[in-house]
Amino acid sequence: MKLVITCEHGGNEIPEKFHTLFSDKEILNTHRGYDLGALDVFNTLKHLAIYTNYSTTSRLFIELNRSLWHKNLFSDFTKKLSDLEKKDIIKTYYNIYRKSVKNEIETLITNQNTVVHLSIHSFTPILNDSLRNCDIGLLYDSSNQQEKKIALQLKEALHRINSKWHVRFNYPYLGKADGFTTYLRKRFKENYIGIEIEINQKYSKKNIMNSQLKEDLQKAIASL
């Protein structure tokens, strides 16, 4: 088994030539701009993996975790750009990142390896006035027995290490919803296991995630 770890929403950067699109700069510092604390978790875990990659481009510029056909590929700030500008953004930011990850996974699988891909994310604790009751979410395709097995092992390991963590499957999102792991799952029918790890942003302070949570998650992943 070869471990791959990525972080698609690690930062809130906007290329300089597009700064004028974001008159409200504060929105870039919210959960809409990036996944608070996710890059910090990624950096804690990356030594466990044979390959890692991350992006610090804001999801409000282009959403790397959505397919090209998805209505939220471009945000309300960038939807008004010309088709030519959008094509250039896709080529320069979206394709370069996603193809790099895909090509590395393809090489590993071609060499007869089973790849476990962990995509690190975080979620806002309150959305639309609803409290999200979870510390760590494990998103996977419930019809995929290999993914189900790894997700169960991760949850059991986390509970052994520290029973205080509330871990839920396919929460606060469904693992089969559109995303990078969903795309890769369809691209690689065998020997690919894709799991998104969603961490509650209530444990993130100034973009740094709770140290105990990071330590426990690291131990759980290392035990796979």
N, C-alpha and C positions, 0 to 999 in steps of 0.2 A: 504494500500500500504506500502510495506517494501522496504527501499532503501539500496542497496548494492553498494559499491564503490571499484573499484580495480585499480591497476596501474601495468601493465605487464612489462614496460620498465623504471623502476624507477632509475636504476643505471647502471654502467659500470664495475662491479666487475667480475674478472676472478679467479676461484679457483687456489690456489698457484701452485698445481702440473701441471697446464696447462699454466702457464705464458710464457713458452718458445715458445708456438705457436704464440705468439703475439710479434714479434720482433719490429714491428711498434706500440709502445704503444700509440702514438698520435691519432691513428684512434679510440681508445676507448673513446676519449674525444669529438668526433664529433657526429653528428646526426646518424651516422651508429652504434655507440656504445650504445647509449641509447636515450631516449626522454628528451632532455634538458628542465628543468623546470617542467616536469610532476609530479615528486614526491612532489615538493613544492606545486603544486596545490592540489594534493591528500591530503597532510597534512592539507591544509586549509579547505578542504571539509569533511574530514573523520568524524567529530563530528556529521554530519547530518545523518549518516548511522547507521543501526542496525548491519551491519557487513562490515568489510573492510579487504583488503589484498593487498600486494604489493610485487614486486620482485626487487632486486637491482643487479641481475645477468645480465651481458651484453647480449643483443640480438645476439651479434656476437659469443657467446659461445653456446647458444641454444635459439631459437626463441619461446618464450612462447605463442606468439599470432598467431602461425601457427599450422595447423594440422600435425599429425605425417607423413602423406604422402607428405607434401609440400616440394618442392625442396629447399626451403630456411630455412628448419627447422635447419639445420646446415649451418654455413657460410663457405666461402672459407678457413677460418682459421681452422675449425674443421671437415670439410668433410673428411679429410685424416685420421682421427682417425679410429681405428679398430672397427668392429661391436660390439665387447664386450664392448669397452670403450663408444661407443655411447649408447648402451643399459643401461649402468650404469648411464650415464648422464641423460638419459630420466627418469629413475627410481628415481634418487636422486633429480633432480631439476624440470623437467617438470611435472612429475606425481604428486609429492607432492604438488606443487603449484596449478595446475589445479583441482586436486581432492578435495583439501580443499575448494576451491570456489564452485565447483559443489555440493559437499555434503551439504554445508551450504544453498545454494539456494534450493536444493532438500528438506531439512528439512522445510524451510520456506513455500514452495509451498505445501508440504504434510499437513501442518497445515492450509491450506485454505487461504494462503496469496498470493496476487499478488506482484511479485518482480519486482522492477525497478532497473536494473543493469547499472551503469554508469562506463565505462571503460575509464580512463584518459590517454590521449596521447598528443604528440606534434609533429609538422612537420616542416621540414626545409623550410624557406621562398622561397628559390630558388633551383630547382631541374632540372638538365640537362639544365642549362641556361634559364629555364623558371620561371618567377615570379609567385608565387601562390597568387592569389588575394582573400584573406580571412583572417579574424582574428580568428574566431572560427568555426569549422566544426562540424556538428551533423550527425553522421553516423548511419543509421538504415535501416531496411528492408522496402522499400516503399510499399510492398504488405501487410504488417502487419498494420492494422488500429490502433491498440493500440500503437504501436511504433510511427506511424505517428502522432498520437494525442499528445503524450508526447513531441516529437521533436518540434512540432508546438508550444506547450505551452512554452517550454524552449526558443525558438527563440523570441516569442512575449514578454516574461518576460524580456529577455535581452534588447530588444529594448525599452521597457517601462522604464527600469532602466537607460540605457545609450544608446542613439540612435547612438552613434559614432561607435559601434562595427559592423563590417561586418560579419554577420552570414550566413553560407550557409549549405544547406542540401547535404549530401553524397558528400562532397568535403573536402579534396583533394583525397579521396578514396571512393569507393562504400561500403555502409553498408552491402551489401550482399556478398562481397568478403570474402575469407577465413580469419577467425579470431576466437578469443575465444568467442565473443558474437554470432557469426554465429553458432559455435558448440553448444553452450548452447541453442540457439533458436530451433535447431533441436532436442536437447535432451528433452527440456521441451516445448511441443506443446501448452500448455495453462499456463496462469498466469505468464509468463516470458516476460519482456520487456527489451531488451538489446540495449543500445545506447553507441556508442563510441564518446567521446568528444575530438576533435583534436584542439589543440591551436597552433597558429603560434609562432615559436621559436624566431621571431624577438622581442617578448616581454620578452624574458628570458635573464638575465644578470647574469653571474657567477652561472648559474643553479637556479636562483631565478626569478620567474615570476612576471610581473608587478602587483603591489599591487591593483590598481584600477580594473584590469581585474579579479583578484581573488575575490575581494570583490563583484563585480557585478555578477559574476558567482555563488558565494555562495548565494546571495540574490535570484537569479533566480531559483536555485535548491530548496531552502527552500520554495519557493512559490508553488511548485507542489502539 
